[in-house]
């Protein structure tokens, strides 16, 4: 088995940029119609662009100023695994956290996106009204 070495950095930079600024219509353009997405808030996952678009709209409207940055990108057979850094404004401070996305691509669109991170910091923010 040989993993194709694709430079995913330009795609990741553009995709992560669309997670900022409450632009769910720009973010959803990176996903296929039948995309599957899961994160700690939805461990069973979300299927399809319509449902995913509604989730992104709600999530991004609550967090318009967070910033995402690719730290490391590892090629896989069908896409990549991304280690990211998130900077999330909370009241008069910033939460900085790291996580991983497992991304399966179909052409130039994401068909599967699994997001993993330490939820403890996020839960503390939600309790304090920060997220």
C-alpha positions as CSV (number, residue, x, y, z in Angstrom):
1,X,0.0,0.0,0.0
2,X,1.3,3.4,-1.0
3,X,-0.2,6.5,0.3
4,X,-0.3,9.3,-2.3
5,X,1.5,12.4,-1.0
6,X,-0.9,15.2,-1.7
7,X,-0.2,18.7,-0.4
8,X,-3.4,19.3,1.6
9,X,-2.2,22.5,3.2
10,X,-3.9,24.9,0.7
11,X,-7.2,23.0,1.1
12,X,-6.9,23.0,4.9
13,X,-6.1,26.6,5.1
14,X,-9.2,27.6,3.0
15,X,-11.5,25.1,4.8
16,X,-10.4,26.2,8.3
17,X,-10.8,29.9,7.3
18,X,-14.5,29.2,6.5
19,X,-15.0,28.1,10.1
20,X,-14.5,31.7,11.1
21,X,-16.9,34.7,10.6
22,X,-20.3,33.0,10.8
23,X,-20.3,31.9,7.1
24,X,-22.0,28.4,7.1
25,X,-22.8,28.7,3.4
26,X,-19.0,28.9,2.7
27,X,-18.2,26.1,5.0
28,X,-20.8,23.7,3.7
29,X,-19.4,24.1,0.2
30,X,-16.4,21.9,1.3
31,X,-18.7,18.9,1.9
32,X,-20.4,16.4,-0.5
33,X,-24.2,16.1,-0.5
34,X,-24.0,12.8,1.4
35,X,-21.3,13.9,3.8
36,X,-21.0,12.3,7.3
37,X,-19.8,14.4,10.2
38,X,-19.3,13.7,13.8
39,X,-17.9,15.6,16.8
40,X,-18.2,15.2,20.5
41,X,-21.5,17.1,20.5
42,X,-22.9,14.5,18.0
43,X,-21.1,11.2,18.6
44,X,-23.6,9.3,16.5
45,X,-22.9,11.8,13.6
46,X,-24.8,13.9,11.2
47,X,-25.5,12.7,7.7
48,X,-26.3,14.8,4.6
49,X,-25.6,18.3,3.7
50,X,-29.0,19.7,4.7
51,X,-28.7,18.5,8.3
52,X,-25.1,19.4,8.4
53,X,-25.7,22.9,7.1
54,X,-28.3,23.5,9.8
55,X,-25.8,22.3,12.5
56,X,-23.0,24.6,11.0
57,X,-25.4,27.6,10.9
58,X,-26.2,27.2,14.6
59,X,-22.6,26.5,15.7
60,X,-21.0,29.3,13.7
61,X,-23.6,31.8,14.8
62,X,-22.6,31.2,18.4
63,X,-18.9,31.3,17.6
64,X,-18.2,33.9,14.9
65,X,-14.7,34.9,16.1
66,X,-13.0,31.6,16.7
67,X,-9.8,31.0,14.6
68,X,-8.5,27.6,13.3
69,X,-5.0,26.8,12.2
70,X,-3.5,23.7,10.7
71,X,-0.6,22.5,12.8
72,X,0.2,19.2,11.1
73,X,-1.3,17.3,8.2
74,X,-0.9,13.6,7.7
75,X,-1.8,11.9,4.4
76,X,-4.1,8.9,4.5
77,X,-5.2,6.6,1.7
78,X,-8.4,8.6,1.2
79,X,-7.6,12.0,2.5
80,X,-5.8,13.3,5.6
81,X,-5.7,13.6,9.3
82,X,-5.3,17.2,10.5
83,X,-4.0,18.3,13.8
84,X,-5.4,21.8,14.4
85,X,-5.1,24.7,16.9
86,X,-8.3,26.6,17.8
87,X,-8.2,30.1,19.3
88,X,-11.6,30.9,20.8
89,X,-12.4,34.3,22.3
90,X,-14.2,34.0,25.6
91,X,-15.2,37.2,27.3
92,X,-11.9,39.0,28.0
93,X,-9.6,36.0,27.3
94,X,-8.9,33.3,24.8
95,X,-9.1,29.6,25.0
96,X,-6.4,27.8,23.0
97,X,-7.0,24.1,22.3
98,X,-5.8,21.4,20.0
99,X,-7.6,18.6,18.3
100,X,-7.7,16.2,15.3
101,X,-9.9,15.8,12.3
102,X,-10.0,12.6,10.3
103,X,-11.0,13.6,6.8
104,X,-12.0,11.4,3.9
105,X,-12.2,13.1,0.5
106,X,-14.2,12.5,-2.6
107,X,-12.6,14.6,-5.3
108,X,-12.2,18.0,-3.9
109,X,-15.0,17.7,-1.3
110,X,-15.1,16.1,2.2
111,X,-17.4,13.1,2.4
112,X,-16.5,12.1,6.0
113,X,-15.2,14.4,8.8
114,X,-14.6,13.1,12.3
115,X,-13.6,15.7,14.9
116,X,-11.8,14.8,18.1
117,X,-10.7,17.0,21.0
118,X,-10.6,17.3,24.7
119,X,-14.1,18.3,25.6
120,X,-13.4,19.3,29.2
121,X,-12.3,22.8,28.3
122,X,-15.3,23.2,26.0
123,X,-17.7,22.0,28.6
124,X,-16.4,24.4,31.1
125,X,-16.9,27.2,28.6
126,X,-20.5,26.1,27.9
127,X,-21.3,26.1,31.6
128,X,-19.8,29.6,32.0
129,X,-21.8,30.8,29.0
130,X,-18.8,31.3,26.8
131,X,-19.9,29.0,24.0
